[in-house]
Amino acid sequence: MENPRQDILDLLVELVGIPSVSCTPAEAQAGRFIHSRLGELPYFRDNPGNLQLLPVPGDPFGREVVMAFVEADPTVKGTVILTGHYDVVGTDDFGSLEELAFSPLEYTSALKERGLDGDAGKDLKSGDYLFGRGVMDMKCGLAVEMALLSEAARDQSSLGVNLLFLAVPDEEVGSAGMRAALPALSKIKEDRGLDYLGAILTEPGNAGAPDAEGEVVFLGAVGKVMPFFYCAGIGSHVGQYFEGLSASLLASHISLLVEGNPLMADRAGNETAPPPACLSIRDIRNGYSVTIPDRAAVFFNYMTLAKTPAEIMKEMKQVAEDACKRTV
Ligand SMILES: [Zn+2]
C-alpha cells in the first residue's frame, strides 16, 4: 500500500464495504481484513511477530483486536499508539437506500440524484464528501492510520518513535475490543521496555467545537461513566395510591436531580464537560396494569475530565437518598 490520497480512498471504500455492524459476524471480518492487508507489507513479512490478531476472550462473535508494531530502532523506547475501532452502527436510518449503505461511491451518487437539504446538501454538491455507513466513524481514520503505518514501515530509520497500531471491535456497544487490548498493551510495554508517549485516536468529532472551520485536533481525553439506578417501589392499585410507592416517581426524581445538572458537569483546567444526560428511563413491567409500577430503571451518560468513579458513586448515592426523600 502506498500513501497517496487515491490509495487511502480505495482502502476506505474497501473497509466500508465490510458491513461490520457491532455484534454481527461481519464485524470480525473487518478485523481480519485489516490484519491481512497489513500482513502484505514487507516489514510485517520480515517481522511477523510484530503483527498480531488478539482474540477477545470468550467472545461469541469471534472478534479480534489487530495489533501492529513498527519499531524505529531497538534503542528507541518512546512509542506512540495509533488507535481506532472498526465496528459501525446499524443502517436502519438509511431508509430506501439501505442496500447502498456500505457502497459509499454508489450511495453518494444516489444521494446526488435526490439532493439533500442544509449543510449536508452543500457538502454533497461540492463533490468533496463521501457518504456511507462508517466512512466518517471511523474507517477513514483507520485508513489514514494504516497508510501512516505503511509509510513508517518502509523506512523505520526516519522514525524517532515506535508506532503501535491498535484496531479494536465493539466500540459502539460494550468496548470488548479495547478491554481485551489493555493486557496486550501492558505486556508489550513490559516485554520491550516501551515508554508510551501518547495515543492518537482518529475518530471524527466536532462536538466540542461546532463552529470550528477546517480540521480540528483535540488534546486530552474524556472519560465516561454510566450510573445506573434500579428503583424498587411497592406496587398498589391506583385506588389505594398511598398504600404503594411508585418506582416511576422515584426514577423521575432521580432524573430531575441528575439530568442536565450544571453542578455535576465535570471540570478540568478551562474545560467543562457536558452535564449528565439521561439515556433511558422506564418502568419494568409487561403490558398495561392499573397498579403503580413497583420496578423502574434509569441510567445516565456522565462524562468525566477529573472525577473518579468512586466520587461519582458517592454523588449518585446522595442522589438516591434525596430522590427517596422526595418520593416518600
Ligand atoms: Zn467512532
py3Dmol code that shows the C-alpha trace and the ligand (Angstrom):
import py3Dmol

protein = """\
ATOM      1  CA  MET A   1       0.000   0.000   0.000  1.00  0.00           C
ATOM      2  CA  GLU A   2       1.283   3.429  -0.964  1.00  0.00           C
ATOM      3  CA  ASN A   3       0.366   6.624   0.757  1.00  0.00           C
ATOM      4  CA  PRO A   4      -1.251   8.783  -1.950  1.00  0.00           C
ATOM      5  CA  ARG A   5      -4.756  10.045  -1.464  1.00  0.00           C
ATOM      6  CA  GLN A   6      -6.258   7.701  -4.044  1.00  0.00           C
ATOM      7  CA  ASP A   7      -4.863   4.647  -2.229  1.00  0.00           C
ATOM      8  CA  ILE A   8      -6.336   5.844   1.048  1.00  0.00           C
ATOM      9  CA  LEU A   9      -9.681   6.400  -0.671  1.00  0.00           C
ATOM     10  CA  ASP A  10      -9.574   2.918  -2.245  1.00  0.00           C
ATOM     11  CA  LEU A  11      -8.746   1.353   1.108  1.00  0.00           C
ATOM     12  CA  LEU A  12     -11.542   3.337   2.751  1.00  0.00           C
ATOM     13  CA  VAL A  13     -14.075   2.082   0.205  1.00  0.00           C
ATOM     14  CA  GLU A  14     -12.897  -1.491   0.816  1.00  0.00           C
ATOM     15  CA  LEU A  15     -13.144  -1.090   4.585  1.00  0.00           C
ATOM     16  CA  VAL A  16     -16.625   0.421   4.354  1.00  0.00           C
ATOM     17  CA  GLY A  17     -17.614  -2.463   2.036  1.00  0.00           C
ATOM     18  CA  ILE A  18     -17.378  -4.840   5.008  1.00  0.00           C
ATOM     19  CA  PRO A  19     -20.677  -4.387   6.868  1.00  0.00           C
ATOM     20  CA  SER A  20     -19.030  -4.592  10.284  1.00  0.00           C
ATOM     21  CA  VAL A  21     -22.058  -3.657  12.374  1.00  0.00           C
ATOM     22  CA  SER A  22     -21.281  -4.258  16.065  1.00  0.00           C
ATOM     23  CA  CYS A  23     -22.135  -7.753  17.304  1.00  0.00           C
ATOM     24  CA  THR A  24     -22.625  -9.320  13.854  1.00  0.00           C
ATOM     25  CA  PRO A  25     -20.403 -11.938  12.148  1.00  0.00           C
ATOM     26  CA  ALA A  26     -19.167  -9.336   9.637  1.00  0.00           C
ATOM     27  CA  GLU A  27     -17.625  -7.331  12.456  1.00  0.00           C
ATOM     28  CA  ALA A  28     -14.863  -9.905  12.973  1.00  0.00           C
ATOM     29  CA  GLN A  29     -14.318  -9.997   9.210  1.00  0.00           C
ATOM     30  CA  ALA A  30     -13.233  -6.343   9.260  1.00  0.00           C
ATOM     31  CA  GLY A  31     -10.526  -7.096  11.836  1.00  0.00           C
ATOM     32  CA  ARG A  32      -9.190  -9.958   9.760  1.00  0.00           C
ATOM     33  CA  PHE A  33      -9.199  -7.778   6.630  1.00  0.00           C
ATOM     34  CA  ILE A  34      -7.105  -5.103   8.378  1.00  0.00           C
ATOM     35  CA  HIS A  35      -4.734  -7.782   9.654  1.00  0.00           C
ATOM     36  CA  SER A  36      -4.284  -9.405   6.248  1.00  0.00           C
ATOM     37  CA  ARG A  37      -3.851  -6.052   4.495  1.00  0.00           C
ATOM     38  CA  LEU A  38      -1.083  -5.038   6.905  1.00  0.00           C
ATOM     39  CA  GLY A  39       0.396  -8.531   6.548  1.00  0.00           C
ATOM     40  CA  GLU A  40       1.115  -7.769   2.888  1.00  0.00           C
ATOM     41  CA  LEU A  41       3.665  -5.123   3.896  1.00  0.00           C
ATOM     42  CA  PRO A  42       7.271  -6.340   3.564  1.00  0.00           C
ATOM     43  CA  TYR A  43       8.024  -5.080   7.066  1.00  0.00           C
ATOM     44  CA  PHE A  44       5.467  -7.403   8.644  1.00  0.00           C
ATOM     45  CA  ARG A  45       6.517 -10.281   6.393  1.00  0.00           C
ATOM     46  CA  ASP A  46      10.042  -9.836   7.760  1.00  0.00           C
ATOM     47  CA  ASN A  47       8.789  -9.280  11.326  1.00  0.00           C
ATOM     48  CA  PRO A  48       5.674 -11.459  11.615  1.00  0.00           C
ATOM     49  CA  GLY A  49       5.766 -11.280  15.422  1.00  0.00           C
ATOM     50  CA  ASN A  50       5.057  -7.548  15.192  1.00  0.00           C
ATOM     51  CA  LEU A  51       1.615  -8.110  13.686  1.00  0.00           C
ATOM     52  CA  GLN A  52      -0.935  -9.908  15.834  1.00  0.00           C
ATOM     53  CA  LEU A  53      -4.607 -10.804  15.929  1.00  0.00           C
ATOM     54  CA  LEU A  54      -5.600 -10.951  19.580  1.00  0.00           C
ATOM     55  CA  PRO A  55      -8.882 -12.764  20.254  1.00  0.00           C
ATOM     56  CA  VAL A  56     -11.399 -11.116  22.537  1.00  0.00           C
ATOM     57  CA  PRO A  57     -11.656 -13.774  25.302  1.00  0.00           C
ATOM     58  CA  GLY A  58     -14.883 -15.760  25.262  1.00  0.00           C
ATOM     59  CA  ASP A  59     -16.393 -13.582  22.549  1.00  0.00           C
ATOM     60  CA  PRO A  60     -19.495 -15.118  20.909  1.00  0.00           C
ATOM     61  CA  PHE A  61     -18.754 -13.231  17.678  1.00  0.00           C
ATOM     62  CA  GLY A  62     -15.111 -14.367  17.388  1.00  0.00           C
ATOM     63  CA  ARG A  63     -13.844 -10.797  17.270  1.00  0.00           C
ATOM     64  CA  GLU A  64     -10.175  -9.911  17.429  1.00  0.00           C
ATOM     65  CA  VAL A  65      -8.001  -6.902  18.111  1.00  0.00           C
ATOM     66  CA  VAL A  66      -5.401  -6.076  15.458  1.00  0.00           C
ATOM     67  CA  MET A  67      -2.098  -5.008  16.951  1.00  0.00           C
ATOM     68  CA  ALA A  68       0.796  -3.906  14.733  1.00  0.00           C
ATOM     69  CA  PHE A  69       4.135  -2.629  15.985  1.00  0.00           C
ATOM     70  CA  VAL A  70       6.623  -0.708  13.853  1.00  0.00           C
ATOM     71  CA  GLU A  71       9.891  -0.423  15.725  1.00  0.00           C
ATOM     72  CA  ALA A  72      12.034   2.615  14.986  1.00  0.00           C
ATOM     73  CA  ASP A  73      15.195   1.072  16.407  1.00  0.00           C
ATOM     74  CA  PRO A  74      15.618  -1.293  19.355  1.00  0.00           C
ATOM     75  CA  THR A  75      17.216   1.523  21.355  1.00  0.00           C
ATOM     76  CA  VAL A  76      14.158   3.763  20.910  1.00  0.00           C
ATOM     77  CA  LYS A  77      11.659   3.189  23.705  1.00  0.00           C
ATOM     78  CA  GLY A  78       9.284   6.111  23.074  1.00  0.00           C
ATOM     79  CA  THR A  79       6.099   4.785  21.497  1.00  0.00           C
ATOM     80  CA  VAL A  80       3.030   6.484  20.066  1.00  0.00           C
ATOM     81  CA  ILE A  81      -0.196   4.488  19.908  1.00  0.00           C
ATOM     82  CA  LEU A  82      -2.408   4.923  16.838  1.00  0.00           C
ATOM     83  CA  THR A  83      -5.841   3.549  17.505  1.00  0.00           C
ATOM     84  CA  GLY A  84      -9.399   3.285  16.264  1.00  0.00           C
ATOM     85  CA  HIS A  85     -12.412   0.993  16.049  1.00  0.00           C
ATOM     86  CA  TYR A  86     -13.589  -0.994  13.060  1.00  0.00           C
ATOM     87  CA  ASP A  87     -17.207  -1.628  14.039  1.00  0.00           C
ATOM     88  CA  VAL A  88     -20.052   0.595  12.887  1.00  0.00           C
ATOM     89  CA  VAL A  89     -23.640   1.226  13.952  1.00  0.00           C
ATOM     90  CA  GLY A  90     -26.611  -0.208  12.027  1.00  0.00           C
ATOM     91  CA  THR A  91     -28.183   1.122   8.856  1.00  0.00           C
ATOM     92  CA  ASP A  92     -31.909   1.384   9.712  1.00  0.00           C
ATOM     93  CA  ASP A  93     -31.765   5.134   9.229  1.00  0.00           C
ATOM     94  CA  PHE A  94     -30.732   4.791   5.555  1.00  0.00           C
ATOM     95  CA  GLY A  95     -34.376   4.217   4.604  1.00  0.00           C
ATOM     96  CA  SER A  96     -34.959   3.132   0.996  1.00  0.00           C
ATOM     97  CA  LEU A  97     -31.222   3.396   0.186  1.00  0.00           C
ATOM     98  CA  GLU A  98     -30.250   0.962   2.930  1.00  0.00           C
ATOM     99  CA  GLU A  99     -28.826  -1.593   0.494  1.00  0.00           C
ATOM    100  CA  LEU A 100     -26.250   1.003  -0.604  1.00  0.00           C
ATOM    101  CA  ALA A 101     -25.123   1.912   2.923  1.00  0.00           C
ATOM    102  CA  PHE A 102     -21.854   0.002   2.575  1.00  0.00           C
ATOM    103  CA  SER A 103     -21.164   1.099  -1.012  1.00  0.00           C
ATOM    104  CA  PRO A 104     -20.134   4.716  -0.452  1.00  0.00           C
ATOM    105  CA  LEU A 105     -19.465   5.670  -4.089  1.00  0.00           C
ATOM    106  CA  GLU A 106     -22.848   4.358  -5.238  1.00  0.00           C
ATOM    107  CA  TYR A 107     -24.617   5.727  -2.176  1.00  0.00           C
ATOM    108  CA  THR A 108     -23.149   9.198  -2.709  1.00  0.00           C
ATOM    109  CA  SER A 109     -24.261   9.119  -6.372  1.00  0.00           C
ATOM    110  CA  ALA A 110     -27.742   8.018  -5.352  1.00  0.00           C
ATOM    111  CA  LEU A 111     -27.932  10.854  -2.838  1.00  0.00           C
ATOM    112  CA  LYS A 112     -26.840  13.334  -5.515  1.00  0.00           C
ATOM    113  CA  GLU A 113     -29.811  12.330  -7.623  1.00  0.00           C
ATOM    114  CA  ARG A 114     -32.146  13.029  -4.722  1.00  0.00           C
ATOM    115  CA  GLY A 115     -30.377  16.045  -3.204  1.00  0.00           C
ATOM    116  CA  LEU A 116     -30.076  16.856   0.486  1.00  0.00           C
ATOM    117  CA  ASP A 117     -31.068  19.911   2.499  1.00  0.00           C
ATOM    118  CA  GLY A 118     -28.908  22.213   4.580  1.00  0.00           C
ATOM    119  CA  ASP A 119     -25.179  21.877   5.182  1.00  0.00           C
ATOM    120  CA  ALA A 120     -25.186  18.220   4.155  1.00  0.00           C
ATOM    121  CA  GLY A 121     -26.673  19.280   0.791  1.00  0.00           C
ATOM    122  CA  LYS A 122     -23.870  21.821   0.268  1.00  0.00           C
ATOM    123  CA  ASP A 123     -21.267  19.197   1.162  1.00  0.00           C
ATOM    124  CA  LEU A 124     -22.848  16.729  -1.230  1.00  0.00           C
ATOM    125  CA  LYS A 125     -22.844  19.248  -4.094  1.00  0.00           C
ATOM    126  CA  SER A 126     -19.208  20.175  -3.504  1.00  0.00           C
ATOM    127  CA  GLY A 127     -18.134  16.678  -4.546  1.00  0.00           C
ATOM    128  CA  ASP A 128     -15.570  16.673  -1.719  1.00  0.00           C
ATOM    129  CA  TYR A 129     -17.579  14.384   0.543  1.00  0.00           C
ATOM    130  CA  LEU A 130     -18.226  10.688   0.594  1.00  0.00           C
ATOM    131  CA  PHE A 131     -21.354   9.390   2.297  1.00  0.00           C
ATOM    132  CA  GLY A 132     -21.976   5.893   3.694  1.00  0.00           C
ATOM    133  CA  ARG A 133     -22.057   3.920   6.923  1.00  0.00           C
ATOM    134  CA  GLY A 134     -18.718   4.058   8.674  1.00  0.00           C
ATOM    135  CA  VAL A 135     -16.985   6.406   6.203  1.00  0.00           C
ATOM    136  CA  MET A 136     -16.520   9.061   8.850  1.00  0.00           C
ATOM    137  CA  ASP A 137     -16.946   6.984  12.011  1.00  0.00           C
ATOM    138  CA  MET A 138     -14.348   5.783  11.628  1.00  0.00           C
ATOM    139  CA  LYS A 139     -12.990   3.786   8.761  1.00  0.00           C
ATOM    140  CA  CYS A 140     -11.475   6.869   7.198  1.00  0.00           C
ATOM    141  CA  GLY A 141      -9.438   7.338  10.375  1.00  0.00           C
ATOM    142  CA  LEU A 142      -8.329   3.710  10.215  1.00  0.00           C
ATOM    143  CA  ALA A 143      -7.364   4.027   6.533  1.00  0.00           C
ATOM    144  CA  VAL A 144      -5.244   7.083   7.336  1.00  0.00           C
ATOM    145  CA  GLU A 145      -3.549   5.273  10.232  1.00  0.00           C
ATOM    146  CA  MET A 146      -2.873   2.210   8.067  1.00  0.00           C
ATOM    147  CA  ALA A 147      -1.328   4.445   5.400  1.00  0.00           C
ATOM    148  CA  LEU A 148       0.826   6.141   8.033  1.00  0.00           C
ATOM    149  CA  LEU A 149       1.913   2.794   9.386  1.00  0.00           C
ATOM    150  CA  SER A 150       2.746   1.586   5.915  1.00  0.00           C
ATOM    151  CA  GLU A 151       4.852   4.670   5.246  1.00  0.00           C
ATOM    152  CA  ALA A 152       6.636   4.329   8.587  1.00  0.00           C
ATOM    153  CA  ALA A 153       7.299   0.629   7.967  1.00  0.00           C
ATOM    154  CA  ARG A 154       9.033   1.422   4.675  1.00  0.00           C
ATOM    155  CA  ASP A 155      11.829   3.318   6.390  1.00  0.00           C
ATOM    156  CA  GLN A 156      11.974   2.982  10.143  1.00  0.00           C
ATOM    157  CA  SER A 157      15.303   4.814  10.318  1.00  0.00           C
ATOM    158  CA  SER A 158      13.487   8.100   9.834  1.00  0.00           C
ATOM    159  CA  LEU A 159      11.231   7.430  12.811  1.00  0.00           C
ATOM    160  CA  GLY A 160      12.113   8.953  16.145  1.00  0.00           C
ATOM    161  CA  VAL A 161       9.452   6.848  17.895  1.00  0.00           C
ATOM    162  CA  ASN A 162       7.919   3.411  17.637  1.00  0.00           C
ATOM    163  CA  LEU A 163       4.362   3.194  16.332  1.00  0.00           C
ATOM    164  CA  LEU A 164       1.847   0.828  17.848  1.00  0.00           C
ATOM    165  CA  PHE A 165      -1.342   0.463  15.825  1.00  0.00           C
ATOM    166  CA  LEU A 166      -4.404  -0.930  17.529  1.00  0.00           C
ATOM    167  CA  ALA A 167      -7.704  -1.552  15.708  1.00  0.00           C
ATOM    168  CA  VAL A 168     -10.488  -2.705  18.020  1.00  0.00           C
ATOM    169  CA  PRO A 169     -14.043  -4.058  17.624  1.00  0.00           C
ATOM    170  CA  ASP A 170     -17.101  -3.239  19.697  1.00  0.00           C
ATOM    171  CA  GLU A 171     -16.507   0.446  20.351  1.00  0.00           C
ATOM    172  CA  GLU A 172     -20.167   1.204  19.681  1.00  0.00           C
ATOM    173  CA  VAL A 173     -21.569  -1.259  22.242  1.00  0.00           C
ATOM    174  CA  GLY A 174     -19.500  -2.634  25.117  1.00  0.00           C
ATOM    175  CA  SER A 175     -15.828  -1.814  24.388  1.00  0.00           C
ATOM    176  CA  ALA A 176     -14.996  -5.544  24.414  1.00  0.00           C
ATOM    177  CA  GLY A 177     -12.146  -4.811  21.982  1.00  0.00           C
ATOM    178  CA  MET A 178     -10.422  -2.121  23.999  1.00  0.00           C
ATOM    179  CA  ARG A 179     -10.872  -4.078  27.214  1.00  0.00           C
ATOM    180  CA  ALA A 180      -9.236  -7.088  25.552  1.00  0.00           C
ATOM    181  CA  ALA A 181      -6.417  -4.910  24.211  1.00  0.00           C
ATOM    182  CA  LEU A 182      -5.360  -3.496  27.576  1.00  0.00           C
ATOM    183  CA  PRO A 183      -3.485  -6.586  28.863  1.00  0.00           C
ATOM    184  CA  ALA A 184      -1.688  -6.846  25.489  1.00  0.00           C
ATOM    185  CA  LEU A 185      -0.722  -3.177  25.685  1.00  0.00           C
ATOM    186  CA  SER A 186       0.793  -3.604  29.103  1.00  0.00           C
ATOM    187  CA  LYS A 187       2.508  -6.879  28.108  1.00  0.00           C
ATOM    188  CA  ILE A 188       4.284  -5.452  25.067  1.00  0.00           C
ATOM    189  CA  LYS A 189       5.227  -2.425  27.160  1.00  0.00           C
ATOM    190  CA  GLU A 190       6.867  -4.670  29.721  1.00  0.00           C
ATOM    191  CA  ASP A 191       8.432  -7.120  27.260  1.00  0.00           C
ATOM    192  CA  ARG A 192      10.090  -4.430  25.198  1.00  0.00           C
ATOM    193  CA  GLY A 193      10.515  -1.781  27.868  1.00  0.00           C
ATOM    194  CA  LEU A 194       8.386   0.699  25.931  1.00  0.00           C
ATOM    195  CA  ASP A 195       7.536   4.171  27.082  1.00  0.00           C
ATOM    196  CA  TYR A 196       4.082   5.221  25.906  1.00  0.00           C
ATOM    197  CA  LEU A 197       4.316   8.894  24.962  1.00  0.00           C
ATOM    198  CA  GLY A 198       0.710   9.298  23.945  1.00  0.00           C
ATOM    199  CA  ALA A 199      -2.115   7.962  21.842  1.00  0.00           C
ATOM    200  CA  ILE A 200      -3.660   9.353  18.677  1.00  0.00           C
ATOM    201  CA  LEU A 201      -7.274   8.479  18.038  1.00  0.00           C
ATOM    202  CA  THR A 202      -8.504   9.391  14.558  1.00  0.00           C
ATOM    203  CA  GLU A 203     -12.184   9.451  15.492  1.00  0.00           C
ATOM    204  CA  PRO A 204     -14.071  12.269  13.835  1.00  0.00           C
ATOM    205  CA  GLY A 205     -15.775  14.779  16.035  1.00  0.00           C
ATOM    206  CA  ASN A 206     -16.537  18.427  16.313  1.00  0.00           C
ATOM    207  CA  ALA A 207     -18.921  18.073  19.224  1.00  0.00           C
ATOM    208  CA  GLY A 208     -16.699  20.274  21.348  1.00  0.00           C
ATOM    209  CA  ALA A 209     -16.102  22.850  18.618  1.00  0.00           C
ATOM    210  CA  PRO A 210     -19.192  23.033  16.385  1.00  0.00           C
ATOM    211  CA  ASP A 211     -18.146  26.363  14.824  1.00  0.00           C
ATOM    212  CA  ALA A 212     -14.573  25.393  14.030  1.00  0.00           C
ATOM    213  CA  GLU A 213     -13.534  25.730  10.404  1.00  0.00           C
ATOM    214  CA  GLY A 214     -11.286  23.130   8.825  1.00  0.00           C
ATOM    215  CA  GLU A 215      -9.532  20.358  10.658  1.00  0.00           C
ATOM    216  CA  VAL A 216      -9.839  20.134  14.428  1.00  0.00           C
ATOM    217  CA  VAL A 217      -7.437  18.369  16.769  1.00  0.00           C
ATOM    218  CA  PHE A 218      -8.450  17.742  20.354  1.00  0.00           C
ATOM    219  CA  LEU A 219      -5.888  17.334  23.093  1.00  0.00           C
ATOM    220  CA  GLY A 220      -6.569  15.200  26.137  1.00  0.00           C
ATOM    221  CA  ALA A 221      -9.312  12.683  26.653  1.00  0.00           C
ATOM    222  CA  VAL A 222     -12.735  12.472  28.185  1.00  0.00           C
ATOM    223  CA  GLY A 223     -13.940   9.619  30.339  1.00  0.00           C
ATOM    224  CA  LYS A 224     -17.422   8.189  30.553  1.00  0.00           C
ATOM    225  CA  VAL A 225     -19.271   6.594  33.401  1.00  0.00           C
ATOM    226  CA  MET A 226     -22.841   5.287  33.194  1.00  0.00           C
ATOM    227  CA  PRO A 227     -24.544   5.449  36.600  1.00  0.00           C
ATOM    228  CA  PHE A 228     -27.465   3.028  36.594  1.00  0.00           C
ATOM    229  CA  PHE A 229     -30.323   3.105  39.119  1.00  0.00           C
ATOM    230  CA  TYR A 230     -32.626   0.206  39.797  1.00  0.00           C
ATOM    231  CA  CYS A 231     -35.685   1.585  41.579  1.00  0.00           C
ATOM    232  CA  ALA A 232     -37.636  -0.723  43.855  1.00  0.00           C
ATOM    233  CA  GLY A 233     -41.059   0.598  44.903  1.00  0.00           C
ATOM    234  CA  ILE A 234     -44.207  -1.030  46.246  1.00  0.00           C
ATOM    235  CA  GLY A 235     -46.995  -1.894  43.851  1.00  0.00           C
ATOM    236  CA  SER A 236     -50.549  -0.992  44.750  1.00  0.00           C
ATOM    237  CA  HIS A 237     -53.822  -0.386  42.951  1.00  0.00           C
ATOM    238  CA  VAL A 238     -54.170   3.261  41.915  1.00  0.00           C
ATOM    239  CA  GLY A 239     -57.289   3.390  44.115  1.00  0.00           C
ATOM    240  CA  GLN A 240     -55.016   2.887  47.136  1.00  0.00           C
ATOM    241  CA  TYR A 241     -52.294   5.167  45.840  1.00  0.00           C
ATOM    242  CA  PHE A 242     -50.778   5.942  49.243  1.00  0.00           C
ATOM    243  CA  GLU A 243     -50.507   2.228  50.091  1.00  0.00           C
ATOM    244  CA  GLY A 244     -47.821   1.891  47.440  1.00  0.00           C
ATOM    245  CA  LEU A 245     -44.620   3.585  46.408  1.00  0.00           C
ATOM    246  CA  SER A 246     -44.190   4.400  42.744  1.00  0.00           C
ATOM    247  CA  ALA A 247     -40.896   3.242  41.269  1.00  0.00           C
ATOM    248  CA  SER A 248     -41.658   5.527  38.315  1.00  0.00           C
ATOM    249  CA  LEU A 249     -41.891   8.557  40.563  1.00  0.00           C
ATOM    250  CA  LEU A 250     -38.609   7.566  42.196  1.00  0.00           C
ATOM    251  CA  ALA A 251     -36.937   7.251  38.778  1.00  0.00           C
ATOM    252  CA  SER A 252     -38.380  10.640  37.774  1.00  0.00           C
ATOM    253  CA  HIS A 253     -36.954  12.348  40.856  1.00  0.00           C
ATOM    254  CA  ILE A 254     -33.562  10.768  40.187  1.00  0.00           C
ATOM    255  CA  SER A 255     -33.681  12.044  36.614  1.00  0.00           C
ATOM    256  CA  LEU A 256     -34.664  15.561  37.710  1.00  0.00           C
ATOM    257  CA  LEU A 257     -31.760  15.659  40.146  1.00  0.00           C
ATOM    258  CA  VAL A 258     -29.161  14.405  37.672  1.00  0.00           C
ATOM    259  CA  GLU A 259     -30.051  15.235  34.077  1.00  0.00           C
ATOM    260  CA  GLY A 260     -28.607  18.492  32.784  1.00  0.00           C
ATOM    261  CA  ASN A 261     -27.416  19.429  36.273  1.00  0.00           C
ATOM    262  CA  PRO A 262     -24.668  22.011  35.668  1.00  0.00           C
ATOM    263  CA  LEU A 263     -23.280  21.437  39.174  1.00  0.00           C
ATOM    264  CA  MET A 264     -22.445  17.880  38.174  1.00  0.00           C
ATOM    265  CA  ALA A 265     -20.668  18.837  34.940  1.00  0.00           C
ATOM    266  CA  ASP A 266     -17.049  17.865  35.473  1.00  0.00           C
ATOM    267  CA  ARG A 267     -14.243  20.403  35.081  1.00  0.00           C
ATOM    268  CA  ALA A 268     -10.517  20.369  34.426  1.00  0.00           C
ATOM    269  CA  GLY A 269      -8.487  23.491  33.681  1.00  0.00           C
ATOM    270  CA  ASN A 270     -10.590  25.709  31.417  1.00  0.00           C
ATOM    271  CA  GLU A 271     -12.685  22.827  30.191  1.00  0.00           C
ATOM    272  CA  THR A 272     -16.171  21.940  31.349  1.00  0.00           C
ATOM    273  CA  ALA A 273     -17.712  18.661  30.266  1.00  0.00           C
ATOM    274  CA  PRO A 274     -21.387  18.497  29.249  1.00  0.00           C
ATOM    275  CA  PRO A 275     -23.652  17.693  32.224  1.00  0.00           C
ATOM    276  CA  PRO A 276     -25.005  14.162  32.724  1.00  0.00           C
ATOM    277  CA  ALA A 277     -27.763  13.156  30.299  1.00  0.00           C
ATOM    278  CA  CYS A 278     -30.451  10.539  30.858  1.00  0.00           C
ATOM    279  CA  LEU A 279     -30.145   7.785  28.243  1.00  0.00           C
ATOM    280  CA  SER A 280     -33.063   5.679  29.410  1.00  0.00           C
ATOM    281  CA  ILE A 281     -35.835   5.922  31.952  1.00  0.00           C
ATOM    282  CA  ARG A 282     -38.514   3.262  32.090  1.00  0.00           C
ATOM    283  CA  ASP A 283     -40.727   1.192  34.300  1.00  0.00           C
ATOM    284  CA  ILE A 284     -40.117  -2.543  34.256  1.00  0.00           C
ATOM    285  CA  ARG A 285     -43.408  -4.308  33.558  1.00  0.00           C
ATOM    286  CA  ASN A 286     -45.103  -6.224  30.824  1.00  0.00           C
ATOM    287  CA  GLY A 287     -48.124  -4.589  29.264  1.00  0.00           C
ATOM    288  CA  TYR A 288     -50.822  -2.477  30.859  1.00  0.00           C
ATOM    289  CA  SER A 289     -51.668  -2.584  34.525  1.00  0.00           C
ATOM    290  CA  VAL A 290     -53.691  -0.346  36.785  1.00  0.00           C
ATOM    291  CA  THR A 291     -51.228  -0.790  39.629  1.00  0.00           C
ATOM    292  CA  ILE A 292     -48.437   1.621  40.462  1.00  0.00           C
ATOM    293  CA  PRO A 293     -45.186   0.331  38.917  1.00  0.00           C
ATOM    294  CA  ASP A 294     -43.038  -1.351  41.558  1.00  0.00           C
ATOM    295  CA  ARG A 295     -39.862  -1.540  39.433  1.00  0.00           C
ATOM    296  CA  ALA A 296     -38.144   1.060  37.277  1.00  0.00           C
ATOM    297  CA  ALA A 297     -34.693   1.739  35.901  1.00  0.00           C
ATOM    298  CA  VAL A 298     -32.893   4.870  34.843  1.00  0.00           C
ATOM    299  CA  PHE A 299     -29.366   5.423  33.604  1.00  0.00           C
ATOM    300  CA  PHE A 300     -27.202   8.323  32.578  1.00  0.00           C
ATOM    301  CA  ASN A 301     -24.260   9.243  30.419  1.00  0.00           C
ATOM    302  CA  TYR A 302     -21.782  11.032  32.667  1.00  0.00           C
ATOM    303  CA  MET A 303     -18.647  12.456  31.062  1.00  0.00           C
ATOM    304  CA  THR A 304     -15.581  12.905  33.204  1.00  0.00           C
ATOM    305  CA  LEU A 305     -12.495  15.081  32.980  1.00  0.00           C
ATOM    306  CA  ALA A 306     -11.183  14.698  36.530  1.00  0.00           C
ATOM    307  CA  LYS A 307     -13.792  12.931  38.674  1.00  0.00           C
ATOM    308  CA  THR A 308     -13.134   9.337  39.649  1.00  0.00           C
ATOM    309  CA  PRO A 309     -15.752   6.572  39.516  1.00  0.00           C
ATOM    310  CA  ALA A 310     -15.662   6.486  43.335  1.00  0.00           C
ATOM    311  CA  GLU A 311     -16.534  10.204  43.510  1.00  0.00           C
ATOM    312  CA  ILE A 312     -19.407   9.729  41.087  1.00  0.00           C
ATOM    313  CA  MET A 313     -20.669   6.736  43.059  1.00  0.00           C
ATOM    314  CA  LYS A 314     -20.730   8.895  46.196  1.00  0.00           C
ATOM    315  CA  GLU A 315     -22.612  11.625  44.324  1.00  0.00           C
ATOM    316  CA  MET A 316     -25.122   9.106  42.951  1.00  0.00           C
ATOM    317  CA  LYS A 317     -25.739   7.564  46.380  1.00  0.00           C
ATOM    318  CA  GLN A 318     -26.627  11.041  47.602  1.00  0.00           C
ATOM    319  CA  VAL A 319     -28.981  11.442  44.632  1.00  0.00           C
ATOM    320  CA  ALA A 320     -30.645   8.123  45.514  1.00  0.00           C
ATOM    321  CA  GLU A 321     -31.156   9.288  49.079  1.00  0.00           C
ATOM    322  CA  ASP A 322     -32.556  12.695  48.047  1.00  0.00           C
ATOM    323  CA  ALA A 323     -34.830  11.116  45.437  1.00  0.00           C
ATOM    324  CA  CYS A 324     -36.190   8.675  48.039  1.00  0.00           C
ATOM    325  CA  LYS A 325     -36.989  11.536  50.420  1.00  0.00           C
ATOM    326  CA  ARG A 326     -38.800  13.437  47.653  1.00  0.00           C
ATOM    327  CA  THR A 327     -40.771  10.344  46.630  1.00  0.00           C
ATOM    328  CA  VAL A 328     -41.895   9.392  50.128  1.00  0.00           C
TER     329      VAL A 328
END
"""
ligand_1 = """\
1
ZN
Zn -16.434 6.153 16.452
"""
view = py3Dmol.view(width=600, height=400)
view.addModel(protein, "pdb")
view.setStyle({"model": 0}, {"cartoon": {"style": "trace"}})
view.addModel(ligand_1, "xyz")
view.setStyle({"model": 1}, {"stick": {}})
view.zoomTo()
view.show()
